[in-house]
Amino acid sequence: MKLQQVLSQKTMHVQKISRFFMMSMYEKYKEHFVKTKNIQIIGTNGKGSTGRFLALLLLKQGYKVGHYTSPHIFEFNERFWLNGEVVSDGLLEKAHENLESIFLEDVKRLSYFEYATFLAFFVFENCDYIILEAGVGGEYDATSVFERDFSIYTKIGFDHQDLLGKNLEEIARTKLKAMSANALICCNQESRVLSLAQKIAKLKQAHLYVSSWNKNEIINQYVQEYINKNQLAPFLKENLLVALEALALICAYDETKIIQSIISLPRLDLRGRCEQVSQNVFVDVGHNEMAALALIEIFKEKKVHLVYNCFLDKDSYKILKVLKPIIKIVEIYEYESRDRPLAGSALLENLEKLNITYQKFNAIKKDELYLVFGSFVLVENFLRGNNER
């Protein structure tokens, strides 16, 4: 069966994480996976950009690097970045054939994300380093069954409460229990998250480092110059600092070597991170309260037409409450969602409660500022629709 046929039979949305199935599949077939150095990135926001920054940095040091990320915006291939490029259809198909020849009928038993995770190791089998972005959670995430040499934690906050836990401690515990023997955690965390991280590290006898380069004035200066030169969103600065500190720990680099790495670092090649797609339109795939807080800082002295929609399981009330100071009007972008129901009337109720003016999205006006904010699916639909217009 061809790769696209396999994908068409699987749903991208997971309603429940299986605690043991992925591990049983890994144990069954682990002899077929080539040994690579694996770096796992876990957190609520910033995983994709932190991982890509690190991938670019390692590539510049002469290593062969694979970066597995999710979800994608346009094409499934986007989840697999190899040595500076999104992998080709041909390479993906070959990797799929190799996986299928080993897993046989078990391919059908894998969820969309489980299948993609196993596929990554066939795509990246010749790499020195594989950077794995956790999907949802940590401890029982599909990426956590593989041996990991290093863990990186971006900021942990509220998201996927239906799967991970109802409070911050439960969510953080699920993510932190995936910690490998060596780990770095972003210092920009609630104190209870950092405290829990240190307790779990002690129980696991792991070496846990708390990021501190946000206080290094020299490195901060070079990072800020990089952000300004490449016209990147301000919140990406923290993610780059974490990636640089991880590089220093993984490769035992001193400050001089790190500064050289910043100078030679190419522009981040990820879409949808407060990306300006035209003179008056920005798109962001943030989709949660933490991302909304970051956008408030960027647009704090402006008023935007918020092009928005969300899934029913998202807390649109909290997200819109955060964004309200910058909202001129919400323009609801309607699109087809096969796997998950959209918020529908619940979104309208929350807009009414917050006394936010809204209307159905129709078209972009040249004299207004637009922020398209929501899931990867919303951004994909908007960008495709806008291009067609």
C-alpha positions in Angstrom: 0.0 0.0 0.0 1.3 3.5 -0.9 2.1 6.0 1.7 -0.8 8.4 0.9 -3.2 5.4 1.1 -1.9 4.6 4.6 -2.3 8.2 5.7 -5.8 8.5 4.3 -6.9 5.6 6.6 -5.6 7.3 9.8 -7.0 10.2 11.8 -4.6 13.0 12.9 -6.6 13.6 16.1 -6.0 11.5 19.1 -8.7 11.2 21.7 -6.7 9.0 24.1 -3.0 8.3 24.4 -2.2 4.6 24.6 0.3 4.1 27.4 1.8 0.8 26.3 1.0 0.1 22.6 3.8 2.2 21.1 6.3 0.7 23.5 5.2 -2.8 22.6 5.6 -2.0 18.9 9.1 -0.6 19.6 10.2 -3.6 21.5 8.9 -5.9 18.8 10.9 -4.1 16.0 13.7 -2.2 17.8 16.5 -4.3 16.2 15.6 -2.7 12.9 16.3 0.8 14.0 19.8 2.3 13.4 21.4 3.8 16.5 21.4 7.6 16.3 21.9 10.4 18.9 18.3 11.4 19.7 17.3 14.8 21.2 13.7 15.1 22.4 11.9 18.5 22.7 9.0 18.7 25.0 6.8 21.6 26.2 3.7 23.5 25.4 4.9 26.2 23.0 8.1 26.8 21.1 9.0 23.2 20.4 9.1 23.5 16.7 11.3 26.6 16.5 13.6 25.5 19.3 14.1 22.2 17.5 14.7 23.8 14.1 17.2 26.3 15.5 19.1 23.4 17.1 18.9 21.4 13.8 20.3 24.4 11.9 23.1 24.9 14.4 24.1 21.2 14.4 24.0 21.2 10.6 26.4 24.2 10.5 28.8 22.1 12.7 29.0 19.5 9.9 26.6 16.9 11.4 23.9 15.1 9.5 20.7 16.1 11.1 17.0 15.1 10.9 14.3 17.2 12.5 10.9 15.5 13.1 8.1 18.0 13.9 4.4 18.2 13.9 1.8 19.0 12.7 2.3 20.2 9.2 0.7 23.2 7.4 0.4 22.1 3.8 2.1 18.7 3.2 2.9 15.7 5.3 6.5 16.0 4.1 7.0 19.1 6.2 7.2 16.9 9.3 10.6 15.5 8.1 13.5 18.0 7.6 16.8 16.4 6.6 20.0 18.3 6.3 18.4 21.7 5.6 15.5 20.6 3.4 12.0 19.1 3.7 12.3 15.5 2.4 11.1 14.6 -1.1 8.1 12.4 -1.9 10.5 9.8 -3.3 12.5 9.6 -0.1 9.3 9.4 2.0 7.9 6.6 -0.2 11.2 4.6 0.1 11.2 5.0 3.9 7.5 3.9 4.0 8.3 0.8 1.9 11.1 -0.1 4.3 8.9 0.4 7.3 6.0 -1.6 5.8 8.3 -4.5 4.8 9.2 -4.9 8.5 6.0 -4.0 10.3 3.7 -5.7 7.7 0.1 -5.7 9.0 1.1 -3.8 12.2 1.3 -0.6 10.1 -2.5 -0.6 10.1 -2.6 -0.7 13.9 -0.5 2.4 14.3 -2.1 5.8 14.8 -1.2 8.7 12.4 1.4 10.1 14.8 2.8 6.7 15.8 3.2 5.8 12.2 4.9 9.1 11.4 7.3 8.7 14.3 8.4 5.2 13.3 8.7 6.5 9.7 11.0 9.3 10.8 13.7 6.8 11.9 13.7 5.2 8.4 13.9 8.7 6.8 16.7 9.8 9.2 18.6 6.4 9.4 21.9 8.0 8.2 21.8 11.0 10.5 24.2 11.7 13.4 21.5 13.5 15.3 17.7 13.2 15.2 15.7 15.9 16.9 12.2 14.7 18.0 9.4 17.0 18.8 7.0 15.4 21.2 3.4 15.4 20.0 1.1 15.6 23.0 2.5 15.1 26.5 5.8 13.4 27.2 5.9 10.3 29.3 3.6 8.3 27.0 4.3 10.2 23.8 5.3 8.1 20.7 8.7 9.9 20.6 9.5 8.8 24.1 9.9 5.1 23.4 13.2 5.6 21.7 16.4 6.0 23.6 17.1 9.7 24.0 20.5 11.2 24.7 19.2 14.7 25.6 15.9 16.3 26.6 15.0 19.9 26.1 12.0 21.5 27.8 10.4 24.7 26.5 7.9 26.5 28.5 5.1 24.3 30.0 1.6 25.6 30.3 -2.0 24.7 29.8 -3.0 22.7 26.7 -4.6 19.4 26.0 -6.0 19.2 29.5 -8.4 16.4 28.3 -5.3 14.2 27.8 -2.7 15.5 30.1 -4.4 16.7 33.3 -6.6 19.3 34.7 -4.0 21.4 36.5 -0.5 22.7 35.7 1.2 20.2 38.1 -0.5 17.2 36.4 0.4 18.5 32.9 4.0 19.2 33.9 4.5 15.9 35.6 3.4 14.0 32.4 5.9 16.0 30.4 8.8 15.9 32.9 8.6 12.2 33.5 10.0 11.7 30.0 13.3 13.3 31.1 16.4 11.6 29.8 19.8 11.3 31.7 20.8 14.8 30.5 18.3 17.6 30.1 17.9 21.4 29.8 14.8 23.2 30.9 13.9 26.8 29.9 14.1 29.0 33.0 10.9 30.9 31.9 8.6 28.5 33.9 6.3 28.8 36.9 8.3 28.1 40.1 6.2 25.0 40.8 7.2 23.6 37.4 10.9 24.1 38.0 10.6 22.7 41.5 8.8 19.6 40.1 11.5 19.3 37.3 14.3 19.3 39.9 12.5 16.6 42.0 12.0 14.3 39.0 15.6 14.8 37.9 16.7 13.8 41.4 14.5 10.7 41.4 15.8 9.7 37.9 19.4 10.7 38.8 19.4 12.9 35.8 21.6 15.9 35.1 19.1 18.8 34.7 20.3 22.2 33.6 18.1 25.3 34.0 18.7 27.7 31.1 20.6 30.9 32.1 21.8 32.5 28.9 19.0 35.0 29.0 21.4 36.7 31.5 24.4 36.5 29.3 24.7 40.1 27.9 27.2 39.2 25.1 25.2 36.2 23.7 21.9 38.2 24.1 23.3 41.0 22.0 24.3 38.6 19.1 20.9 36.8 19.3 19.0 40.1 19.2 21.0 41.2 16.2 20.1 37.9 14.5 16.3 38.3 15.3 16.4 41.9 14.0 18.3 41.1 10.9 15.9 38.2 9.9 12.8 40.1 11.0 11.7 37.3 13.3 9.0 37.5 16.1 10.4 38.6 19.4 9.3 35.5 21.2 11.7 33.4 19.0 14.6 35.0 20.9 14.0 32.8 24.0 13.8 29.7 21.8 17.0 30.4 20.1 18.8 31.0 23.4 17.6 27.6 24.7 18.8 26.0 21.4 22.2 27.6 21.8 22.6 26.5 25.4 21.6 23.0 24.4 24.2 23.1 21.6 26.9 24.2 24.1 26.0 21.3 26.5 25.7 18.6 23.7 28.9 19.6 21.9 30.8 21.1 24.9 31.2 24.5 23.2 32.5 27.6 24.9 31.1 31.1 24.5 33.4 32.0 21.5 32.2 28.9 19.6 28.6 29.8 20.3 29.0 33.3 19.1 30.5 32.0 15.8 27.5 29.7 15.6 25.1 32.6 15.9 26.9 34.6 13.2 26.8 31.8 10.7 23.2 30.7 11.5 20.8 30.9 8.5 17.3 32.3 8.8 14.7 30.1 10.6 12.8 28.2 7.9 9.5 27.5 9.7 6.2 29.0 8.7 3.4 30.4 10.8 5.4 31.8 13.8 3.9 35.3 13.7 4.8 35.3 10.1 4.1 38.4 8.0 2.6 37.1 4.8 1.7 40.4 3.3 1.9 44.1 4.2 -1.0 43.9 6.6 -1.5 40.2 7.4 0.3 38.1 10.0 -0.3 34.4 10.7 0.4 32.4 13.8 -0.2 28.8 14.6 -0.1 29.3 18.4 -3.7 28.2 19.2 -3.4 28.5 23.1 -3.4 31.0 25.9 0.4 31.1 26.2 0.7 31.9 22.5 -1.9 34.6 22.9 0.1 36.2 25.7 3.1 36.4 23.4 1.1 38.0 20.6 -0.3 40.6 23.0 3.3 41.9 23.5 3.9 42.1 19.7 0.6 43.9 18.9 0.1 45.7 22.2 -0.2 49.2 20.7 -2.3 48.1 17.7 -5.8 46.9 16.9 -6.3 43.9 14.7 -8.9 42.1 12.8 -8.5 38.7 14.4 -9.2 36.0 11.9 -10.1 33.1 14.2 -11.7 29.8 14.8 -10.9 26.9 17.0 -11.8 23.3 17.9 -14.5 22.6 20.4 -12.1 21.1 22.9 -10.1 24.4 23.1 -10.8 27.1 25.7 -11.7 29.9 23.4 -12.9 32.0 26.3 -9.5 32.2 27.9 -7.7 32.8 24.6 -10.0 35.6 23.5 -9.9 37.2 26.9 -6.1 37.5 26.6 -6.4 38.9 23.1 -9.2 41.3 23.7 -7.1 44.4 24.3 -5.7 44.2 20.7 -9.0 43.1 19.0 -10.9 45.5 16.8 -13.2 42.8 15.6 -13.1 38.9 15.3 -13.7 37.6 11.9 -14.7 33.9 12.1 -13.0 31.8 9.5 -15.1 28.8 8.6 -13.4 25.7 7.2 -14.1 22.0 7.0 -12.8 19.9 9.9 -12.9 16.1 9.3 -11.4 14.8 12.5 -12.4 17.3 15.2 -15.6 19.4 15.6 -15.2 23.2 15.5 -16.3 25.3 18.4 -19.4 26.6 16.5 -22.0 28.1 18.9 -19.7 27.8 21.9 -17.3 30.2 20.2 -20.2 32.7 19.6 -21.3 32.4 23.2 -17.8 33.2 24.4 -17.5 36.2 22.1 -20.9 37.5 23.5 -19.7 37.0 27.1 -16.6 39.0 26.4 -18.5 41.7 24.5 -16.3 41.3 21.4 -17.7 42.3 18.1 -17.6 39.6 15.5 -18.6 38.7 11.9 -18.0 36.0 9.4 -14.7 36.4 7.5 -15.2 37.6 4.0 -12.0 39.2 2.6 -8.8 41.1 3.5 -9.1 44.8 3.3 -6.0 46.8 2.4 -6.5 49.5 5.1 -6.8 47.1 8.1 -4.3 45.0 10.1 -5.1 41.3 10.3 -3.9 38.6 12.6 -4.8 35.0 11.6 -4.4 33.0 14.8 -5.3 29.4 15.6 -4.4 25.9 14.7 -2.2 24.7 11.9 -5.4 23.6 10.1 -6.9 27.1 10.2 -3.6 28.7 9.0 -3.4 26.1 6.2 -7.0 26.8 5.1 -6.5 30.6 5.2 -3.2 30.5 3.3 -4.6 28.2 0.6 -7.8 30.3 0.3 -5.9 33.6 0.2 -3.5 32.3 -2.5 -6.5 31.1 -4.6 -8.0 34.6 -4.3 
